[in-house]
Amino acid sequence: MQKWYQIFQRNTGLSPYIWVVFYILPFYFIFRSSAPYQIVLGSLLIIAFFVCYVLSFVSRGWKVYFWTSLQIANSITMTMLFGYVYFSLFLAFFIGNIKNKVGFITLYTIHLVTTVVTINWGFLTKTSWFITQLPFVLVSLIGVILLPVTTYNRNKSDRLQGQLEDANKRISELVKLEERQRIARDLHDTLGQKLSLIGLKSDLAGRLIAENPSRAQAEIADVRQTARVALKEVRELVTQMRGTRLQDEIFRIRQILKAAQIEFSLEGDPEQLDISLMNENVLSMCLKEAVTNIVKHSSATACSIVIRPSRGELIVTIQDNGVGIAVNSYYFKGNGLRGMKERLEFVNGSMEIASNGGTVLTIKVPSSLKQPVEEASI
């Protein structure tokens, strides 16, 4: 439950000034009575209602339902004795903030039934105050029907949004962790063996430098060559870690296809993308693999790439006029396409291949989610 001092809620749909009026109205209904005992009784009922109202906000477990039941009884009494039905709106707002679904449905049903019964009782007994304030009574009845459901659904939506944000943060942390582990594996595989080899050959060269200088010189040359290979692999690893922007990959694709004498056409703007850097990097790697396959295996004379933003995703289509792909071919089941599929699945993307007068590869990656920022108004 929320704190008791958060009675003025932005998400009730009612202005705080209207709530202040509802606070003051009970005293007007009471002090219009001429009998002193009615004034005393009404004042005690008002105090008792707001005490229960505050206690219901700060309580937990079964006590919430106990204090809410007392509020319902108090609201019925005030309606029958003084024609004051507006306490039902306080109850409607409070019931909408109950998180437990069974508890919400139970209290909502009880409150709605008792409110309808007391209002009908007021009209059947021809209470003058019910008849004179008929529009306000009907507005209160509508509030009793709609306010709890609206508040409950909005609170549920806020909780789900919070859970979604937490899940996205968790996914982001997991992605970072996986990337660190991948970098650690790559560094171990790339440098571990070569650095060990450099150390062994350096020790061997140190021992041979006096006994067999020519052999020591050969070992030092091997150390130098191994160090160069390791440096090259580290540079390649760093280049892969930096990622590739789609517009840079399109520039390289244009050069590759020109060198292969394949006509190239581009539709769409690779600079105006609504996707994350990770998705863009994955898309660039898939395009690189697809174009490499076209150059090596398709015997195509023309290749086109279409970039088409869609609602919730970016669609990229790569088409050539080559020989196509047989479904049972080795290339169709090869590591290249499998690697593309695994990369796309990691970012919740997808890939479709069709072969008809050439090959058509359709790649879809999710667009960035942009939550609208709602300005809070009081």
C-alpha positions in Angstrom: 0.0 0.0 0.0 1.0 3.6 -0.4 1.8 6.0 2.4 -1.1 7.6 4.2 0.1 11.1 3.3 0.0 10.3 -0.4 -3.8 10.7 -0.4 -3.6 13.4 -3.1 -2.7 11.2 -6.1 -2.0 12.4 -9.6 -3.4 9.2 -11.1 -6.9 9.4 -9.6 -8.1 11.7 -12.3 -9.4 14.1 -9.7 -7.9 17.5 -8.8 -6.6 17.8 -5.2 -8.9 20.7 -4.8 -11.9 18.4 -5.3 -10.5 16.1 -2.6 -10.4 19.1 -0.3 -14.0 19.8 -1.0 -14.9 16.2 -0.1 -13.0 16.7 3.2 -15.2 19.8 4.0 -18.6 18.6 2.8 -19.3 16.2 5.6 -19.3 19.0 8.1 -21.8 20.9 6.0 -24.1 17.9 5.9 -23.8 17.5 9.7 -24.1 21.1 10.9 -27.3 21.7 8.8 -29.0 19.4 11.3 -30.7 21.1 14.2 -30.4 18.3 16.8 -27.1 18.5 18.8 -26.8 14.7 19.2 -26.8 14.5 15.4 -23.9 17.0 15.2 -21.9 15.1 17.8 -22.6 11.7 16.2 -21.8 13.0 12.7 -18.5 14.6 14.0 -17.5 11.3 15.6 -18.3 9.4 12.4 -16.2 11.8 10.3 -13.2 11.5 12.8 -13.6 7.7 12.9 -13.7 7.5 9.1 -10.5 9.4 8.6 -8.7 7.6 11.4 -9.6 4.3 9.8 -8.6 5.7 6.4 -5.1 6.6 7.6 -4.8 3.3 9.5 -5.8 1.3 6.4 -2.9 3.0 4.5 -0.2 2.2 7.1 -1.4 -1.3 8.0 -0.4 -4.6 6.4 -2.1 -8.0 5.9 -5.6 -8.6 7.4 -5.7 -5.3 9.2 -6.0 -3.5 5.8 -9.3 -5.3 5.2 -10.5 -4.8 8.8 -10.1 -1.0 8.6 -11.5 -0.9 5.1 -14.6 -2.8 6.4 -15.1 -0.2 9.1 -14.8 2.5 6.5 -17.5 0.9 4.4 -19.8 0.6 7.4 -19.1 4.3 8.3 -19.9 5.3 4.7 -23.2 3.5 4.8 -24.1 5.1 8.1 -23.2 8.6 6.9 -25.3 8.0 3.7 -28.4 6.8 5.6 -28.3 9.3 8.4 -27.1 12.5 6.7 -27.3 11.7 3.0 -23.5 12.1 2.6 -22.5 9.6 -0.1 -19.1 11.1 -0.9 -17.1 9.0 1.5 -17.6 6.2 -1.2 -15.1 8.1 -3.4 -12.4 7.9 -0.7 -13.0 4.2 -0.5 -13.0 3.8 -4.2 -9.6 5.4 -4.5 -8.2 3.3 -1.6 -9.6 0.0 -2.9 -7.9 0.7 -6.3 -4.5 0.8 -4.6 -4.9 -2.7 -3.2 -2.3 -5.0 -5.0 -3.8 -8.3 -4.1 -6.2 -9.3 -6.9 -8.6 -11.3 -4.8 -8.7 -8.7 -2.1 -9.3 -6.0 -4.7 -12.2 -7.8 -6.3 -13.8 -8.7 -3.0 -13.7 -5.2 -1.6 -14.6 -3.6 -4.9 -17.7 -5.9 -5.1 -18.8 -5.2 -1.5 -18.3 -1.5 -1.8 -20.1 -1.2 -5.2 -23.1 -3.3 -3.9 -23.4 -1.4 -0.6 -23.1 2.0 -2.4 -25.8 1.1 -4.9 -28.1 -0.3 -2.2 -27.7 2.8 0.0 -28.3 5.2 -2.9 -31.4 3.3 -3.9 -32.6 3.3 -0.3 -32.2 7.0 -0.2 -34.3 7.4 -3.3 -37.0 4.9 -2.1 -37.3 6.7 1.2 -37.5 10.0 -0.8 -34.8 11.6 1.2 -34.8 15.2 0.0 -31.0 15.6 -0.1 -30.7 12.7 -2.5 -33.2 14.2 -4.9 -31.8 17.7 -4.8 -28.2 16.6 -5.4 -29.1 13.8 -7.9 -26.3 14.8 -10.5 -23.6 14.7 -7.8 -24.9 11.4 -6.5 -24.7 9.9 -10.0 -21.2 11.3 -10.5 -20.2 9.6 -7.2 -21.7 6.3 -8.4 -19.8 6.5 -11.6 -16.6 7.2 -9.6 -17.3 4.2 -7.4 -17.6 2.0 -10.5 -14.6 3.4 -12.5 -12.1 4.8 -10.1 -11.0 1.6 -8.4 -10.6 -0.3 -11.7 -8.7 2.6 -13.3 -6.4 3.0 -10.3 -5.8 -0.7 -10.0 -4.9 -1.1 -13.7 -2.7 2.0 -13.7 -0.8 0.8 -10.6 -0.5 -2.7 -12.2 0.9 -1.1 -15.4 3.4 1.0 -13.4 4.6 -2.2 -11.6 4.9 -4.0 -14.9 6.8 -1.1 -16.3 9.2 -1.1 -13.3 9.7 -4.9 -13.7 10.4 -4.3 -17.4 13.0 -1.7 -16.7 14.6 -4.0 -14.1 14.7 -6.8 -16.6 16.3 -4.5 -19.2 18.9 -3.5 -16.7 19.5 -7.1 -15.9 19.8 -8.0 -19.5 22.2 -5.2 -20.0 24.4 -6.4 -17.2 24.3 -9.9 -18.5 25.3 -8.7 -22.0 28.2 -6.8 -20.4 29.2 -9.9 -18.4 29.1 -12.1 -21.6 31.1 -9.5 -23.5 33.8 -9.5 -20.7 33.9 -13.3 -20.8 34.2 -13.3 -24.5 37.0 -10.8 -24.4 38.8 -12.9 -21.8 38.4 -16.0 -23.9 39.7 -14.2 -27.0 42.6 -12.8 -25.2 43.5 -16.1 -23.6 43.2 -17.9 -26.9 45.0 -15.2 -28.9 47.8 -14.2 -26.5 48.1 -17.0 -23.9 49.7 -19.6 -26.1 51.9 -17.1 -28.0 53.2 -15.3 -24.9 54.0 -18.7 -23.4 55.9 -19.6 -26.6 57.7 -16.3 -26.5 58.8 -17.0 -22.9 60.0 -20.5 -23.7 61.9 -19.4 -26.8 63.5 -16.5 -25.0 64.7 -18.7 -22.2 66.1 -21.2 -24.7 67.8 -18.4 -26.6 69.4 -17.1 -23.4 70.8 -20.6 -22.7 72.1 -21.1 -26.3 73.6 -17.6 -26.8 77.0 -18.8 -25.5 77.0 -22.4 -26.7 75.3 -22.1 -30.1 75.0 -18.4 -31.2 73.4 -19.3 -34.6 70.7 -21.4 -32.9 70.1 -18.7 -30.4 69.7 -16.2 -33.3 67.1 -18.4 -35.0 65.1 -18.7 -31.7 65.2 -14.9 -31.4 63.9 -14.6 -34.9 61.1 -16.9 -34.0 60.3 -14.8 -31.0 60.2 -11.7 -33.2 57.8 -13.4 -35.7 55.6 -14.7 -32.9 55.3 -11.3 -31.4 54.3 -9.8 -34.7 51.6 -12.4 -35.2 50.3 -11.8 -31.7 50.3 -8.0 -32.3 48.3 -8.5 -35.5 45.7 -10.7 -33.8 45.3 -8.2 -30.9 44.7 -5.4 -33.4 42.1 -7.6 -35.2 40.5 -8.3 -31.8 40.3 -4.6 -30.9 38.8 -3.8 -34.3 36.1 -6.4 -33.7 35.4 -5.0 -30.2 34.9 -1.5 -31.5 32.0 -2.7 -33.7 31.1 -1.5 -37.1 28.6 1.2 -38.1 26.2 0.3 -40.9 27.2 3.2 -43.1 30.9 2.2 -42.9 30.0 -1.4 -43.8 27.9 -0.1 -46.7 30.9 1.8 -48.0 33.1 -1.3 -47.8 30.4 -3.4 -49.5 30.3 -0.9 -52.3 34.0 -1.2 -52.8 34.0 -5.1 -52.6 31.2 -5.4 -55.2 32.8 -2.9 -57.5 36.1 -4.9 -57.4 34.0 -8.1 -58.1 32.3 -6.3 -61.1 28.9 -6.7 -59.5 26.4 -3.8 -59.9 25.3 -2.4 -56.6 22.2 -0.4 -55.7 21.1 0.9 -52.2 17.6 1.9 -51.1 17.2 3.6 -47.8 19.4 5.8 -45.5 22.0 3.8 -43.4 22.6 6.9 -41.3 19.0 7.3 -40.1 18.5 4.2 -38.0 16.4 3.7 -34.9 18.4 0.7 -33.5 20.9 0.3 -30.7 24.7 0.1 -31.4 24.7 -3.6 -30.6 22.0 -4.3 -33.1 23.7 -2.1 -35.7 27.0 -4.0 -35.1 25.2 -7.4 -35.5 23.5 -6.1 -38.7 26.8 -4.9 -40.1 28.4 -8.3 -39.5 25.5 -10.1 -41.1 25.7 -7.8 -44.2 29.4 -8.5 -44.4 28.8 -12.2 -44.4 26.0 -12.1 -46.9 27.9 -9.9 -49.4 31.0 -12.1 -49.0 28.8 -15.2 -49.9 27.4 -13.3 -52.9 30.9 -12.6 -54.2 32.2 -16.1 -53.6 29.3 -18.3 -54.5 26.5 -16.6 -56.4 28.0 -15.7 -59.8 25.7 -12.7 -59.6 26.0 -9.6 -61.8 23.8 -7.3 -59.6 23.1 -6.9 -55.9 20.7 -4.6 -54.1 20.2 -3.7 -50.4 17.0 -2.2 -49.2 16.8 -0.7 -45.7 13.2 -0.3 -44.6 12.3 0.9 -41.1 9.1 -0.6 -39.8 7.1 -0.3 -36.6 9.2 -1.9 -33.9 11.9 -3.3 -36.2 14.3 -2.5 -39.0 14.1 -4.7 -42.1 17.1 -5.1 -44.4 16.8 -7.1 -47.7 19.8 -8.3 -49.6 19.0 -9.6 -53.1 21.1 -10.8 -56.0 20.5 -12.3 -59.5 22.9 -15.2 -59.1 22.4 -19.0 -59.2 20.5 -19.1 -55.9 20.8 -21.6 -53.1 19.6 -25.2 -53.0 17.8 -26.0 -49.7 19.9 -29.1 -49.1 23.2 -27.6 -50.1 26.2 -27.4 -47.8 26.2 -23.6 -48.0 22.6 -23.4 -46.8 23.6 -25.4 -43.7 27.1 -23.9 -43.4 28.7 -22.1 -40.6 28.3 -18.7 -42.2 24.5 -18.7 -42.2 24.4 -20.5 -38.8 26.6 -17.8 -37.3 24.4 -15.0 -38.7 21.3 -16.7 -37.3 22.9 -17.1 -33.9 24.0 -13.4 -33.8 20.4 -12.3 -34.8 18.8 -14.5 -32.2 21.0 -13.0 -29.5 19.4 -9.5 -30.2 15.9 -11.0 -30.8 16.3 -10.6 -34.6 15.4 -13.0 -37.4 16.6 -14.1 -40.8 14.7 -15.5 -43.8 16.2 -16.9 -47.0 14.4 -17.4 -50.3 15.9 -18.6 -53.6 14.0 -17.8 -56.8 16.0 -16.4 -59.7 18.7 -15.5 -57.2 18.9 -15.3 -53.5 16.8 -13.0 -51.2 18.0 -12.6 -47.7 15.7 -10.7 -45.3 17.1 -9.6 -41.9 15.0 -8.1 -39.2 16.4 -6.5 -36.0 14.3 -4.7 -33.2 14.2 -1.0 -33.2 15.1 1.0 -30.1 12.2 1.3 -27.5 11.4 4.8 -26.6 9.1 5.3 -23.7 7.1 8.5 -23.8 7.8 10.8 -20.9 4.6 11.8 -19.2 4.7 15.1 -17.5 3.3 15.0 -14.0 0.5 17.5 -13.3 -1.0 18.3 -10.0 
